[in-house]
Amino acid sequence: MAWKPPEPNELVVRFGVELRRLRKQSGMSQGRVARFCGCSESLVSSVELAKRVPQPDFAQSLDRLFETDGFIGRLAAYIAQPAPSGPLWFQQWTEEIEPVASALRTWEPLLVPGLLQTVEYACALFRGANMSEERVEELAAVRMRRQEVLKRPDPPAVWVLMDEWVLKRPVGGPVVMAAQLAHLLELSALRHITIQLTPHDTHCYDGFVSGFILADVSGAPTTISVDSANGGEVTADPGAVAQMLTRYERIRAEAFRPGQSVDLIKEAWGSWKQQI
């Protein structure tokens, strides 16, 4: 699947689409939105058409109007942020696919998936790559912004598969690990997130090759992002997607049930807490 860099106004377009969706879903006219926000109807129209960049005060008014718990304000703030760092295939995933996904299925054999990481865990990983502290903070900020997808008013259904040893790998030390596992327990309590662990002694080797994420997007084909030692790849090729779906189901067939997985996370969390 060929990729071209996003247009400069891509995030503004996405904001306009989201505003239009929320307005129509609420049965409101542009005039009514304008009166609530204390602006002109032409401004609302221009934002929806991506002809104007939404300002923070306008976005905050929209959050109050549509009761979106700060989602629109965060989206406006994201527009003002520098573009995510990283290779083009990764930018394609984080800019065009993941933010609008209706479902995400991820497998991670070595680490906590990026969408579920704490900032301390992410920083520990990046420091291990011998980067400057400035670069570590930059990449960690990008990773935290990715997690905004989990806070959408209509968040995607997220199914997470992780190897059991991820809980025991000392990334950042006991304090970081205890906080990370506590975060996983909080996330596992959310209705749209399901976490399952695979036994460390499983005989299913399909997941040893690499980690990957499958994204379902309304009106578009399922897309995969595959990690590799030399970088990664994003593709919607039907053959590649079918192969990864089969691999995902084979791994999941070996996994503990969600309740059992939560118990294992609690046990590992207690073990790390004792080491603090």
TORVEXTOR-370253 format. One record per residue (C-alpha): y negated, z, x negated; residue in one letter. Coordinates in pm, whole numbers, plus 50000, padded with zeros to 5 digits. Example, Ala and Ser with C-alpha at 12.3 -4.5 7.8 and 13.67 -1.06 7.14 Angstrom:
<pt py="50450" pz="50780" px="48770" residu="A"/>
<pt py="50106" pz="50714" px="48633" residu="S"/>
//
This chain:
<pt py="50000" pz="50000" px="50000" residu="M"/>
<pt py="49686" pz="49879" px="49825" residu="A"/>
<pt py="49393" pz="50118" px="49810" residu="W"/>
<pt py="49024" pz="50056" px="49773" residu="K"/>
<pt py="48765" pz="50329" px="49702" residu="P"/>
<pt py="48618" pz="50478" px="50021" residu="P"/>
<pt py="48282" pz="50354" px="50136" residu="E"/>
<pt py="47992" pz="50589" px="50051" residu="P"/>
<pt py="47941" pz="50680" px="50418" residu="N"/>
<pt py="48310" pz="50742" px="50497" residu="E"/>
<pt py="48269" pz="51116" px="50555" residu="L"/>
<pt py="47961" pz="51056" px="50770" residu="V"/>
<pt py="48166" pz="50812" px="50978" residu="V"/>
<pt py="48438" pz="51073" px="51017" residu="R"/>
<pt py="48179" pz="51330" px="51130" residu="F"/>
<pt py="48047" pz="51086" px="51391" residu="G"/>
<pt py="48396" pz="51013" px="51521" residu="V"/>
<pt py="48469" pz="51385" px="51551" residu="E"/>
<pt py="48140" pz="51452" px="51731" residu="L"/>
<pt py="48204" pz="51170" px="51977" residu="R"/>
<pt py="48560" pz="51296" px="52040" residu="R"/>
<pt py="48446" pz="51654" px="52107" residu="L"/>
<pt py="48156" pz="51540" px="52327" residu="R"/>
<pt py="48372" pz="51316" px="52545" residu="K"/>
<pt py="48649" pz="51572" px="52558" residu="Q"/>
<pt py="48395" pz="51821" px="52694" residu="S"/>
<pt py="48254" pz="51568" px="52942" residu="G"/>
<pt py="47904" pz="51586" px="52796" residu="M"/>
<pt py="47639" pz="51318" px="52762" residu="S"/>
<pt py="47446" pz="51263" px="52441" residu="Q"/>
<pt py="47139" pz="51390" px="52626" residu="G"/>
<pt py="47305" pz="51721" px="52708" residu="R"/>
<pt py="47413" pz="51765" px="52346" residu="V"/>
<pt py="47059" pz="51684" px="52232" residu="A"/>
<pt py="46904" pz="51941" px="52468" residu="R"/>
<pt py="47140" pz="52214" px="52347" residu="F"/>
<pt py="47075" pz="52134" px="51981" residu="C"/>
<pt py="46700" pz="52096" px="52026" residu="G"/>
<pt py="46689" pz="51740" px="51896" residu="C"/>
<pt py="46642" pz="51388" px="52031" residu="S"/>
<pt py="46913" pz="51193" px="52206" residu="E"/>
<pt py="46862" pz="50915" px="51951" residu="S"/>
<pt py="46956" pz="51157" px="51672" residu="L"/>
<pt py="47287" pz="51241" px="51843" residu="V"/>
<pt py="47353" pz="50870" px="51888" residu="S"/>
<pt py="47266" pz="50794" px="51525" residu="S"/>
<pt py="47498" pz="51064" px="51395" residu="V"/>
<pt py="47783" pz="50937" px="51612" residu="E"/>
<pt py="47724" pz="50586" px="51476" residu="L"/>
<pt py="47707" pz="50718" px="51116" residu="A"/>
<pt py="47346" pz="50602" px="51081" residu="K"/>
<pt py="47220" pz="50953" px="51006" residu="R"/>
<pt py="47365" pz="51225" px="50784" residu="V"/>
<pt py="47423" pz="51545" px="50985" residu="P"/>
<pt py="47220" pz="51843" px="50867" residu="Q"/>
<pt py="47357" pz="52201" px="50849" residu="P"/>
<pt py="47148" pz="52338" px="51138" residu="D"/>
<pt py="47257" pz="52051" px="51364" residu="F"/>
<pt py="47624" pz="52108" px="51271" residu="A"/>
<pt py="47593" pz="52481" px="51339" residu="Q"/>
<pt py="47449" pz="52410" px="51684" residu="S"/>
<pt py="47743" pz="52181" px="51755" residu="L"/>
<pt py="47984" pz="52457" px="51652" residu="D"/>
<pt py="47823" pz="52688" px="51907" residu="R"/>
<pt py="47821" pz="52420" px="52176" residu="L"/>
<pt py="48183" pz="52316" px="52137" residu="F"/>
<pt py="48308" pz="52661" px="52022" residu="E"/>
<pt py="48482" pz="52510" px="51719" residu="T"/>
<pt py="48476" pz="52827" px="51505" residu="D"/>
<pt py="48269" pz="52678" px="51222" residu="G"/>
<pt py="48479" pz="52362" px="51182" residu="F"/>
<pt py="48187" pz="52119" px="51231" residu="I"/>
<pt py="47966" pz="52318" px="50995" residu="G"/>
<pt py="48237" pz="52308" px="50728" residu="R"/>
<pt py="48274" pz="51934" px="50778" residu="L"/>
<pt py="47900" pz="51885" px="50731" residu="A"/>
<pt py="47908" pz="52101" px="50419" residu="A"/>
<pt py="48196" pz="51894" px="50287" residu="Y"/>
<pt py="47984" pz="51580" px="50322" residu="I"/>
<pt py="47731" pz="51736" px="50085" residu="A"/>
<pt py="47998" pz="51823" px="49829" residu="Q"/>
<pt py="48070" pz="51598" px="49530" residu="P"/>
<pt py="48362" pz="51363" px="49578" residu="A"/>
<pt py="48701" pz="51515" px="49491" residu="P"/>
<pt py="48812" pz="51479" px="49132" residu="S"/>
<pt py="49138" pz="51319" px="49046" residu="G"/>
<pt py="49315" pz="50985" px="49027" residu="P"/>
<pt py="49254" pz="50721" px="49294" residu="L"/>
<pt py="49591" pz="50769" px="49463" residu="W"/>
<pt py="49512" pz="51141" px="49508" residu="F"/>
<pt py="49164" pz="51073" px="49642" residu="Q"/>
<pt py="49313" pz="50833" px="49894" residu="Q"/>
<pt py="49544" pz="51108" px="50019" residu="W"/>
<pt py="49283" pz="51385" px="50036" residu="T"/>
<pt py="49004" pz="51166" px="50178" residu="E"/>
<pt py="49174" pz="50925" px="50417" residu="E"/>
<pt py="49511" pz="51064" px="50523" residu="I"/>
<pt py="49557" pz="51441" px="50502" residu="E"/>
<pt py="49234" pz="51540" px="50687" residu="P"/>
<pt py="49333" pz="51344" px="51001" residu="V"/>
<pt py="49709" pz="51405" px="51000" residu="A"/>
<pt py="49877" pz="51528" px="51317" residu="S"/>
<pt py="50179" pz="51655" px="51122" residu="A"/>
<pt py="50252" pz="51731" px="50757" residu="L"/>
<pt py="50596" pz="51785" px="50606" residu="R"/>
<pt py="50603" pz="51899" px="50247" residu="T"/>
<pt py="50873" pz="51978" px="49991" residu="W"/>
<pt py="50794" pz="52165" px="49670" residu="E"/>
<pt py="51069" pz="52256" px="49420" residu="P"/>
<pt py="50853" pz="52435" px="49161" residu="L"/>
<pt py="50531" pz="52581" px="49303" residu="L"/>
<pt py="50360" pz="52693" px="49622" residu="V"/>
<pt py="50223" pz="52374" px="49785" residu="P"/>
<pt py="49853" pz="52315" px="49727" residu="G"/>
<pt py="49769" pz="52351" px="50097" residu="L"/>
<pt py="49903" pz="52707" px="50093" residu="L"/>
<pt py="49774" pz="52826" px="49755" residu="Q"/>
<pt py="49522" pz="53105" px="49703" residu="T"/>
<pt py="49229" pz="53021" px="49477" residu="V"/>
<pt py="49361" pz="53265" px="49214" residu="E"/>
<pt py="49704" pz="53098" px="49213" residu="Y"/>
<pt py="49544" pz="52753" px="49184" residu="A"/>
<pt py="49320" pz="52867" px="48898" residu="C"/>
<pt py="49619" pz="53014" px="48713" residu="A"/>
<pt py="49798" pz="52679" px="48738" residu="L"/>
<pt py="49500" pz="52482" px="48611" residu="F"/>
<pt py="49437" pz="52726" px="48324" residu="R"/>
<pt py="49796" pz="52667" px="48218" residu="G"/>
<pt py="49700" pz="52303" px="48159" residu="A"/>
<pt py="49454" pz="52410" px="47889" residu="N"/>
<pt py="49139" pz="52305" px="48075" residu="M"/>
<pt py="48786" pz="52433" px="48041" residu="S"/>
<pt py="48691" pz="52708" px="48284" residu="E"/>
<pt py="48437" pz="52477" px="48445" residu="E"/>
<pt py="48707" pz="52218" px="48508" residu="R"/>
<pt py="48943" pz="52486" px="48642" residu="V"/>
<pt py="48684" pz="52600" px="48896" residu="E"/>
<pt py="48605" pz="52242" px="48996" residu="E"/>
<pt py="48969" pz="52155" px="49066" residu="L"/>
<pt py="49033" pz="52484" px="49245" residu="A"/>
<pt py="48732" pz="52417" px="49472" residu="A"/>
<pt py="48872" pz="52074" px="49557" residu="V"/>
<pt py="49207" pz="52231" px="49642" residu="R"/>
<pt py="49043" pz="52490" px="49868" residu="M"/>
<pt py="48849" pz="52218" px="50050" residu="R"/>
<pt py="49177" pz="52040" px="50121" residu="R"/>
<pt py="49286" pz="52347" px="50315" residu="Q"/>
<pt py="49012" pz="52291" px="50574" residu="E"/>
<pt py="49263" pz="52072" px="50756" residu="V"/>
<pt py="49453" pz="52389" px="50849" residu="L"/>
<pt py="49140" pz="52528" px="51019" residu="K"/>
<pt py="49074" pz="52230" px="51244" residu="R"/>
<pt py="49042" pz="52304" px="51618" residu="P"/>
<pt py="49353" pz="52088" px="51653" residu="D"/>
<pt py="49535" pz="52162" px="51325" residu="P"/>
<pt py="49834" pz="51956" px="51221" residu="P"/>
<pt py="50185" pz="52089" px="51262" residu="A"/>
<pt py="50288" pz="52185" px="50909" residu="V"/>
<pt py="50649" pz="52219" px="50796" residu="W"/>
<pt py="50688" pz="52357" px="50446" residu="V"/>
<pt py="51006" pz="52355" px="50239" residu="L"/>
<pt py="51007" pz="52544" px="49908" residu="M"/>
<pt py="51273" pz="52636" px="49659" residu="D"/>
<pt py="51350" pz="53008" px="49667" residu="E"/>
<pt py="51264" pz="53042" px="49297" residu="W"/>
<pt py="50901" pz="52960" px="49373" residu="V"/>
<pt py="50867" pz="53322" px="49489" residu="L"/>
<pt py="50985" pz="53453" px="49153" residu="K"/>
<pt py="50797" pz="53224" px="48917" residu="R"/>
<pt py="50522" pz="53443" px="48758" residu="P"/>
<pt py="50219" pz="53221" px="48807" residu="V"/>
<pt py="49917" pz="53427" px="48701" residu="G"/>
<pt py="50111" pz="53757" px="48688" residu="G"/>
<pt py="50199" pz="54025" px="48946" residu="P"/>
<pt py="49854" pz="54062" px="49102" residu="V"/>
<pt py="49817" pz="53688" px="49165" residu="V"/>
<pt py="50173" pz="53654" px="49291" residu="M"/>
<pt py="50148" pz="53951" px="49526" residu="A"/>
<pt py="49829" pz="53809" px="49677" residu="A"/>
<pt py="49983" pz="53462" px="49704" residu="Q"/>
<pt py="50293" pz="53586" px="49885" residu="L"/>
<pt py="50079" pz="53798" px="50118" residu="A"/>
<pt py="49888" pz="53478" px="50197" residu="H"/>
<pt py="50214" pz="53296" px="50273" residu="L"/>
<pt py="50309" pz="53573" px="50515" residu="L"/>
<pt py="49975" pz="53540" px="50694" residu="E"/>
<pt py="50016" pz="53164" px="50721" residu="L"/>
<pt py="50376" pz="53192" px="50843" residu="S"/>
<pt py="50249" pz="53391" px="51142" residu="A"/>
<pt py="50043" pz="53092" px="51261" residu="L"/>
<pt py="50208" pz="52885" px="51533" residu="R"/>
<pt py="50141" pz="52551" px="51365" residu="H"/>
<pt py="50286" pz="52646" px="51025" residu="I"/>
<pt py="50659" pz="52682" px="50954" residu="T"/>
<pt py="50781" pz="52789" px="50611" residu="I"/>
<pt py="51143" pz="52759" px="50502" residu="Q"/>
<pt py="51302" pz="52838" px="50169" residu="L"/>
<pt py="51600" pz="52663" px="50017" residu="T"/>
<pt py="51863" pz="52879" px="49836" residu="P"/>
<pt py="51841" pz="52870" px="49460" residu="H"/>
<pt py="52214" pz="52792" px="49443" residu="D"/>
<pt py="52210" pz="52499" px="49687" residu="T"/>
<pt py="52428" pz="52202" px="49606" residu="H"/>
<pt py="52176" pz="51962" px="49757" residu="C"/>
<pt py="52004" pz="51790" px="49464" residu="Y"/>
<pt py="51787" pz="51548" px="49662" residu="D"/>
<pt py="51473" pz="51753" px="49603" residu="G"/>
<pt py="51511" pz="51799" px="49228" residu="F"/>
<pt py="51350" pz="51463" px="49154" residu="V"/>
<pt py="50998" pz="51545" px="49276" residu="S"/>
<pt py="50783" pz="51716" px="49534" residu="G"/>
<pt py="50636" pz="51510" px="49816" residu="F"/>
<pt py="50439" pz="51523" px="50141" residu="I"/>
<pt py="50488" pz="51315" px="50456" residu="L"/>
<pt py="50190" pz="51270" px="50686" residu="A"/>
<pt py="50197" pz="51152" px="51047" residu="D"/>
<pt py="49863" pz="51006" px="51158" residu="V"/>
<pt py="49793" pz="50897" px="51514" residu="S"/>
<pt py="49778" pz="50521" px="51541" residu="G"/>
<pt py="49899" pz="50466" px="51184" residu="A"/>
<pt py="50235" pz="50454" px="51006" residu="P"/>
<pt py="50381" pz="50763" px="50844" residu="T"/>
<pt py="50255" pz="50789" px="50486" residu="T"/>
<pt py="50399" pz="50971" px="50185" residu="I"/>
<pt py="50245" pz="51119" px="49873" residu="S"/>
<pt py="50499" pz="51156" px="49592" residu="V"/>
<pt py="50443" pz="51355" px="49272" residu="D"/>
<pt py="50581" pz="51239" px="48941" residu="S"/>
<pt py="50554" pz="51326" px="48573" residu="A"/>
<pt py="50331" pz="51022" px="48518" residu="N"/>
<pt py="50100" pz="51079" px="48815" residu="G"/>
<pt py="50182" pz="51001" px="49175" residu="G"/>
<pt py="50190" pz="50744" px="49450" residu="E"/>
<pt py="50070" pz="50711" px="49808" residu="V"/>
<pt py="50248" pz="50457" px="50025" residu="T"/>
<pt py="50333" pz="50370" px="50384" residu="A"/>
<pt py="50608" pz="50128" px="50285" residu="D"/>
<pt py="50876" pz="50164" px="50559" residu="P"/>
<pt py="51163" pz="50167" px="50311" residu="G"/>
<pt py="51006" pz="50437" px="50092" residu="A"/>
<pt py="50912" pz="50646" px="50396" residu="V"/>
<pt py="51264" pz="50621" px="50539" residu="A"/>
<pt py="51410" pz="50729" px="50206" residu="Q"/>
<pt py="51184" pz="51035" px="50187" residu="M"/>
<pt py="51250" pz="51130" px="50550" residu="L"/>
<pt py="51623" pz="51124" px="50478" residu="T"/>
<pt py="51570" pz="51331" px="50163" residu="R"/>
<pt py="51354" pz="51579" px="50354" residu="Y"/>
<pt py="51616" pz="51627" px="50628" residu="E"/>
<pt py="51892" pz="51678" px="50371" residu="R"/>
<pt py="51688" pz="51947" px="50199" residu="I"/>
<pt py="51599" pz="52114" px="50528" residu="R"/>
<pt py="51966" pz="52119" px="50631" residu="A"/>
<pt py="52028" pz="52354" px="50335" residu="E"/>
<pt py="51727" pz="52578" px="50403" residu="A"/>
<pt py="51719" pz="52930" px="50538" residu="F"/>
<pt py="51593" pz="52970" px="50894" residu="R"/>
<pt py="51219" pz="53047" px="50925" residu="P"/>
<pt py="51281" pz="53414" px="51007" residu="G"/>
<pt py="51514" pz="53455" px="50709" residu="Q"/>
<pt py="51259" pz="53283" px="50487" residu="S"/>
<pt py="50985" pz="53524" px="50596" residu="V"/>
<pt py="51214" pz="53818" px="50513" residu="D"/>
<pt py="51271" pz="53676" px="50164" residu="L"/>
<pt py="50897" pz="53633" px="50113" residu="I"/>
<pt py="50841" pz="53995" px="50220" residu="K"/>
<pt py="51109" pz="54112" px="49977" residu="E"/>
<pt py="50957" pz="53915" px="49689" residu="A"/>
<pt py="50607" pz="54038" px="49782" residu="W"/>
<pt py="50731" pz="54398" px="49763" residu="G"/>
<pt py="50883" pz="54331" px="49422" residu="S"/>
<pt py="50558" pz="54193" px="49283" residu="W"/>
<pt py="50359" pz="54482" px="49434" residu="K"/>
<pt py="50577" pz="54730" px="49250" residu="Q"/>
<pt py="50484" pz="54566" px="48921" residu="Q"/>
<pt py="50111" pz="54611" px="48969" residu="I"/>
//
